[in-house]
Amino acid sequence: MTLPVFPDLRNQSVFITGGGAGIGAALTEAFLRQGAKVAFCQRSDATAFCDRMEAETGNRPLFLPCDISVTDQLQLTLSTAARVHGPVTVLVNNAANDQRHETLKTDETFWDWSMAVNLRSYFFAAQSVIPGMQAAGGGSIINFSSISFMMADKGYAAYITANAGIVGLTRTLAREFGPDRIRVNAIAPGWVLTERQKELWYTPEGLTNHLSRQCLPVPIEPADMAGAVLFLASSASRVMTSQTLILDGGYISS
């Protein structure tokens, strides 16, 4: 996939949660190819991914191990990235966990964990980088939500609730920090066929049924998210904020 080049992204300090796998890996690669200084975090080791990115793009990302559900770890990770690359001016809150669960069997521990991963981390990551963006004269925060909360779906109520909350968080942060030239937008993907999705939920019949409801009957790949994220990160979208871009092939319009 050929992506446009946004010259203003060169040397920007970018931070991506969950940036070494799935959608996050596609975003890390896309920013590296723009010449950005990219840092990312996740729990599992991403050294091999960083080696591959350096070989393929000539630009090595900074990998910082972190459990985003632990706020102290997340804040330390973001401060480390800012120390190495300069204040973060592009934050992509991408990491999430859509573990399935039954409402009547969900306990408080699971609910709190799901909120910590899927919503709380977004708030505290933004809180951590906003002072640096204010000092820099602006920045862009991009929050990944999901069309799940628009579909009246079932089987993962905590995740769906968090994704609705992400849109609310996006709008309030956009209003509060717009005077600082900080733009805050969300992306709501449809069914993106990451390796995790293929391992856990994919069946040929399920994909065929899903594609039959999309206006564009093509499988959505992680790289399909990259163009929109680059646009939202760049000054090309300088007057766009408080918005949610739906990237689902037209699924929820059918």
N, C-alpha and C positions, 0 to 999 in steps of 0.2 A: 504494500500500500504506500503510495506517494503522499506525503504530507506537505502542506505549505510551510514556508520558512518565515518565521517572525523574528526579524533582526533584533528587536528589543529584548528578546528572551536570552540572548547571549550574555553569559556571565551573571545572570540573575541567580539568586540563592533560592533554590526550590527544595521543599521538603514534602515527602510523600509517605503517608502511613501505609504499611503493607505493600511497599514498593518493589518487592523482589519476586512476586508470583502473581499469576492471573492478570487482572486488569492493571494492577499496580506495576507489574513488570513492563507491560506495554507502555505505560505512562513514563516510567523511568527512562526507557529507551528513547521515547519520543523527545523528552526534554534534553537528554544527552546529545542527541543529534542536532538540537537547536544551539548547542554550545553552552547550555546552562550548567551551573554548579549544583549537582543533585545529591541530596542526602535522603536516605529512607530508613525506615525501621520495620522490623518484624521479629517474631520470636525465633523462628528457625534460621539456621545459618544460611547466608546468601553469598558466601565467598566465591563459589563457583560462578554464580550469576554475575557478580562484579567482574570477575576475570573475563567472562565472555563479552560483557558490555565494553570493557576496555579494549579488547581485541577487535571488536566489530565497529566501534564508534570512535576509538581513539580518545575517549573521555571516560574516566573511571568514576562511578558513583561512590559516595561515602555510605557504607552500611553500618548501622548502629543497632545492635540487638536491643529489643525492648518489648515488654508486655504492655500494650496500650491501656489495658484495664487497670493498671497500677499508675495512678496519676503522678506520683513522685518520679517514677521511671520515665514517664512520657515527658515531663517538664525538663528533666535532666538531659534527655536525649535531644530535645529541641534546642536547649541552651548550648549543647555541644556542637550541634550543626551550625548554629549562628556564630559560634566562636571560630569554627574552621572556615566557613564559607562567607561569613558576613551575615547581617540580619536577614532572616527569612522574609522574602518579599512575595513568594508564591507558596501557599500552603494547600496541599491536596489531602483532604481527609477521605481516604479511600478504604482503609481496612474495615472489615465487618465480618460477622459470622451469622449465617442464616440457618443455624442448627434447628431442625424440626422438633416440635414438642406439642404435646396435647395440653390444652388449657386446663382441664380438670386434674391433670397430674403435675402441673408446674408449681414448684415451690418458690419461696421467697429468694433462696440462694441463687437459683437459676435465673430468675427474673432480674435480680440485681446485677448478676454477671453479664447478662445480655445487654442491659442498659449501659453498663460500664464500657463494654466493647463498642456497641453500636451507636451510642449517643453521647454519653458523658465524655468520652475521649475526644469527641469532636469539639465540645465546648472548651475543654481545658487546653487542647492544642491551639485553638484560636486565641484563647486568653494569653497563652504564652508568647505568641508571635506578634500580636497586635501592637505592643509598645514599640517594637523594632520597626514595624510598618509605619507607625505614626512618625517616628524619627526620620524615616526615609522619605516621607512625603506621600506614602500610599502603598498599596499592595493588593493582592488578589487572593481570596480564600475560596476554594472550590470544594464543596461538600458532596460526597456521593450518597444519594438516597436510593430509591428503587421504586418501580411502578407497583410493587406489591401492595402498598397501602391504597392505591387507586382502584384495585381490582376486586375488592371484597373477597380476598383469598382467605384460606384457612391453613392451619397446620403449623403456624409459627407466629403466634400473636405478639410475642415480645419483640421480635424482629420487625414486624409490620408496624407496631406502635412506635418503635425507635425511628423508623424511616419517615413516618409522618412528622415526628418531632424534629427531624433534621431540616425539613422544609420550614417549619416554624422558626427554628434557630437561625437558619439562613436569612430569613426576612428581618428578624429583629436585629441581628448583627449588622445587616446592610443599612438599616435605618440609623442605628446608634453610631456607626463609624464611617458613614458616608461623608460627613464633614472633614474627615481625615484623609479622604480620597482612597479609602479602602473599600474595594468592591467584594461582595459576598454573593456567590451564586451556587446553585445546586444542579446536579445531573442525576436524572432518574433513568437508569438503564432498564431495558427489558431483560430477557433471558440471554445472558452472555455466556457463551460456551467456553468457560475456563476449564482447566484440567479438573478442578474440584467438582464443578458441575457435571462434567462428563463421568467422573467416577461415582458420584453419589446419586444423581437424579436422571441422567440421560437414558432414554430408550429410543430406538428408531420410531416407534409408534408415537411416543410422547412428543418428539421433535416435529414429526409430520403434523400432528394435531396443532401444535403451537404455531408453526409456520402458516397453517391454513387460516389463522386468525390475524396474522400480520398483513398490513397493506403491501409491504415488501416481503415476499416469501423467500428470504435469504437468511441463513444462520448468522447470528451476531457474534463477532469475534472480539477478543479484548482490544485489539488494535483499532476497532471501530470507535472506541471511546476517545482516542488520542487527539483527533482533530479538534473536537469540541473543547477539550481541556486546554489545549494550546491556545485556542482562540480566547477563552475566558481568562487565561493567564496573561495574555498580551494586551498592549494598549489598543489593539484593534477593537476591543470591546470596552473601551474606556468609559462609556456612558451606560453600560449594561450592569445592573446590580439588582439584587432581590428577586432574581428569576430562577425558574427551574426548567432546564432543558430536558425533554423526554426523548431518549434515544432507544426506541423499542421496535423500530420497523413498522410503526403504526398499529401496534397490538391493541392499545386501549381505545383506539378510535373505532374499532370494529364492533 
